[in-house]
Amino acid sequence: MALLSGIYRYAPPTGMEDMISITSQGVLPDSLDFSRKDETVFWHDFSGNYNTYAIARNKLGKTLLVNLVTERLTTILMNDTSSLTGNGTWSASSFTNAANVAVDTLHFPNGKSGIKFDIDLSLGAFGASSVRNTTMSSVDLSGAAINQTGVVTCDFYWPISSSFPFEIQLIFGSSTVNRYSMTITTQIDGTDFVQGLNQLGFDWAEATTLNTPDDSAITYVNFNVVHPLLLIDVTGVAVSNFVMREKRFVDVHYLSDYLVLDNDGSTLKSSFDDQNDTNSTLLVDEIFWDWLIYHTAEQLFSFYELDQSKLARVSGLRQELEDGLSLKYPSRRDSTDQAWMDSQDLSPYMN
């Protein structure tokens, strides 16, 4: 999984039931020291100088919340969309349904501005509405941390509660004919496009390349909303703040509902297809089997009041496995809560 500085909502792994920890890729234990929080506490402690994660749950499913702060990853502002002509000129792309391009100061967080436009179907360009900037100040994206591996993020505002975009395309390059293009169908956290604000992420590693763009001199951006089923005009579509962000690859350790590996070798599923599904395999490790055996034996010895010495033995073995996991995953360690009046700075002043 790839984390980005300044991006906090991510799609969870397929079948994730609950989280265990986040660690450096291929390293256990490691020094990232992520701390798990409740969703409310995650946002409340947002400015803290430590790595945190939480699980956001709603009727539609789960979202993984992650705040990576102890490693400062590269971010490069490509265009802040603060005005129509402040950094190049934003205009409607030819042969599309985009019209009435202007500055949007209402819909984006933290005082950011955006570029808004209307979708006017009378222009007759079936299925696409886009705005572009062909003359913005040159941006160098050739650095090793991001070059052809980073993610371009932006905020996108969709003003109506229906007819959501079929897909969204981002094009950038050193000219209109030397460029990269990327297409997405969901928000960066894997959820569908919604009315209001959407956070988008375009992975440069998945781009299609036309000719030979100069990565050290990016001057062109085109934002294209694809809407083949749109039957009405839409007023006030907007996009804001294009930023290239470095990826930090990590391992996500989690409890899964998907413990069966299909015979294709890659698809995870929650159960075997049927009694004839003999080519799929149960995907669990030795630690799980040992824990399951010890836990089952512990329950049997306890329920039927059998040999107490054996009960103590299997309980001890089960606890050793859990203690071992706590050493490997920092977020599973017991935390010590201290009341504010007992802190070292304040205790001398308390009666």
N, C-alpha and C positions, 0 to 999 in steps of 0.2 A: 504494500500500500504506500502511496506517496502523500506526504503532508506538505502544506504550503504555509509560509508565514502570512498572517493576516487573514487566513481562511479558516473557518471554524466548524463548518458543517460538511460532513462526508457521508457517502453511501456506505452502509455497513456491509460486511462480507455476506454472501448468500447463505441463508440459513442460520445467521447469528441469533442465538437466544439471549446470551449475556456476554459481557466482556470479562476478560481476566487481566490483560495487561497490554501495553505497547512497548516494544523494545527495539533497539537498533537491529537492522537486518542481519540475521545470522549470528547474533551475539547474545549469550545468556550466561550470567546476568550482565547488565550493561549500566551505563551511567545516566540514562535519560531520566530515570526516577519519576515516571508519571504517577500522579496521584488521582485516584478516582473521586469524583464529586457527584452529588445529586444535581439534577439539571438546574434548579434554582440557584444553588450555591456556585455552580460553574460560572454562570453569568454574573453573579454578585462578586466573585473573586477574580473577575476577568483581567484586572490590571496587575495581579500578583506576578512575581518574578519566578514562577515555577510552572512546570508542565502539568496540565490537568486534562482529564477527559470525563465525559458523561454520556449517558444514553438518554436521548429524548424519545419519548413514546407518545403516539397518538393513535387514533382509530385507523389511520392509514398504514401504520407500521412504525419502524424505528429509524432514527437518524443518529449517527455517531458524531458527538461534539468533541473536538480536540483543540487545545490551545498549546502550541509549541512555541516556547519563548526562550529557552536556554541555548538554542542554537540560532544565531542570526543568519537567516538565509537571504540570498540576493533577491531584491525586488527592483525592477526598473519601470518607471512610469513612461508609457509610450505616448499617451495623450490623455489629458485630464478633462477634456470636453467642457472646459469652463466658458468657452465662447465660440461663436461661429467662425471667427477669423483670428483669434488670438494665437493659434498655433496651426498654421495652414487654414484652409477654408473647407468647412463642412457643407455638402450639398447633396441633393437627391441624385442617385445614380440614374444614368440614362436607361431607358427601356424597362423601367420598373414602375410600380404603383406608388412610390414615395412622393410626397408633396408637402409643401408648407414647412420646410425645415426651419427650426428655431431653437433657442436655448430654453431648457427646462430647469427651473430653480425650485420646484415644489416637491418632487417625488423621491429624491435620493437622500440617504442618511448622511450625517456628519457635515452638513453644509455643502455637499458636492453638487455641482451642476451637471446637466446632461444635455445631449442633443435629442430633441424630439422631432417627430414627423408624423404626418397623417398617411393612412393608406387609402388612396382614392382609386376605386375600381374603374372609374370612367377613363382612366389613362390606358386601360386595355392591356396591361402587361400581366398576363395570367400567372398567378402563383408566386410573385416575388416583389418585395419592397425593400429597398436598401439605400443607405446613406454612405458617403465616402469622403475621404480627405486624401487628396493626392499631393499636397504640398506642405505637409507638416515638417517640423524641424527634424533633422536626421537623428535617429536613435541607434546606438550601437548595441546589438544583441549577439555579438560574437564571443562574449566571455564564456569560458569553459563551464561555469556553473549553470548556465541557462541555454547555451547554444544548441538549438534543435532538440532540446530536452525539457525546456520549461513549459509552463502553463500560462496562457493569457487569460486573465480574469476580467470581468466587467459586470456591472449591474444593469439589468434590463427591466423596463417597466411595461407591463401589458395592461391596458386600461379597462378591458371588458371581461365579463365573466363567462364568455363562450368563445368558440372559434379560435382556440389557441393555436399557435404556430405549429406546423407539421415538423419543421426543423429550423435551426438557425445556423447560418454560415458566417465564419469570420475569414477574411482574406487580408493578408498584409505582405508587404515586400518592399524592395528598393525602387520599384516602379509598377505601373499597372500591368506590365507584361512579364515581369520577373518577380514572382510572388509565391506565397504558400496559401493553401486553403484548408480549413478544418470545418467539420459539420458536427453538430450535436443535436440530440432529440430530448434531452432532459436537463435539469439544473445540475450544478456541480455535485450536489449531494444525492443524485440519482432520482430525485422526485420530479414529477411532471411539472410543466410550466403552469403558473397560476395567475389569477388576476392580481395585480399589484407588483411588488418587487420580486425579481428572480435573480439569483446569483449564478453566473455562467462561468464555465471553465473550458478552454480550448487547448488540448494537449498538442504541443508542437511536434512531438514524436510521432503523431498519427497524421500529420499533414500530407497533403498532396502538393508536389512541387511543380511549378511551371517555369521552364527555362532556368536561369542561373541568378537567383536573388543574391544581393550583397548584404550579408547579415550584419555588417558593420555600419550600414547606412540605410536603415528602414525609414521610408518617407510616405508610405501609402497604407491606408487602412480602409477596408470596406466591410460594413456590417449589413448582412442580408437576412431578412425575415421571410421564410418560405411558408406560404399559406394557400395551398391549392384548393381547400374547401371553403375559403372565406366568401361569404355571400353579402356582406355589408361593409360599408366604409368604416374605418376605425380612426378616431381622432386621439392624438396624444401618445402614440408609441414612443418610447425613449430608451436611450442607452447612455451609460456613464462610465468614465474612468477605466481606460484600458491599461492594465498592468501586467508585465511579464514577471513570473515568479519561479524561483528555483524549487525543485522537488527535493524532499528528504525522504528516502525510502526507509520504511520501518516494517517490522513484523507485528501483526495484530493477532494476539492470542485470545481465543474466545470459545465459549460453549456453543455447540452447534446442534440444530435439529437435523442437519444433513450429515449422517454418519455412514452413508452408503455411497461408494464410488462406482459409477456405471462402467460397463465393460468397454466404453469408448476411451477410458483412461483419464477423463478430465471432468465429466459432469458429476456434480454432487447431488444427491437426492435424499429424501427423508426415509425411504424404505425400499425394500426390494420390490420389483414390479409384481411378481407373483411367485408361486412355488417352483416355477420353471426357470426363474431368473438365477441361474447358477454361475453366470460369468461375472456378475457384480460382486464387489467385495465390501466387507465391513471395515470402515476406515477408522480404526482406533489404535492408540499406541500401547506399549507394554505397561506404562504407568496406569492407564485407565483400567486395563484388565486386572492388574494387581489391586488397585483401589476397589474395584467392583467386587472382587473375591473377598477381600478383607471386610468390606462394608457389609456384604451379604452374610458372611460368617458371624460378624458381630451382632447383626440383627437376630439371627437364628439362636445363638447362644443366649442372648438376652431374653428373647421372647419365650423360649422354652425352658429358661432357667437351667441351662446345662453347665458344664464344668466352668467355674468362675475363673480358674487360672488360664484356661484357653480363651475365655472372653477377654481377659486383660491382655493376653498376648496379641490377639488379632486387632484389638482396639489400639494397642501401641503401634502395631505395624501400619494401620490406617493413618494414625496421627503422624507418624514419621513421613509418610508420603505427602501429607498435606503441609507439614513443616518444610519439606524440601521444595514444594511449589512456592511457598512464601519466600524462601531465600532466592529463588530464581526470578520471581515477579515482584518488584517493589510495591506495586499497588495492592498486593495481597497481604502485606505485612501489617501487623497491628499498629495502629497509630495512637499516640498519647495526646489526649485533649487536656489543655490547661486553662483553667479559669483566668480571666484577665487580672483579677485581684491577686492571684498567686504568682504572677510573673516576677522575674528577678528585679525589674526596675521599680515595680509598685509595692512589693511586699513590705519594704521597710516602713512604708507610710500607713499600713493598715493596722487597726487596733486588734 
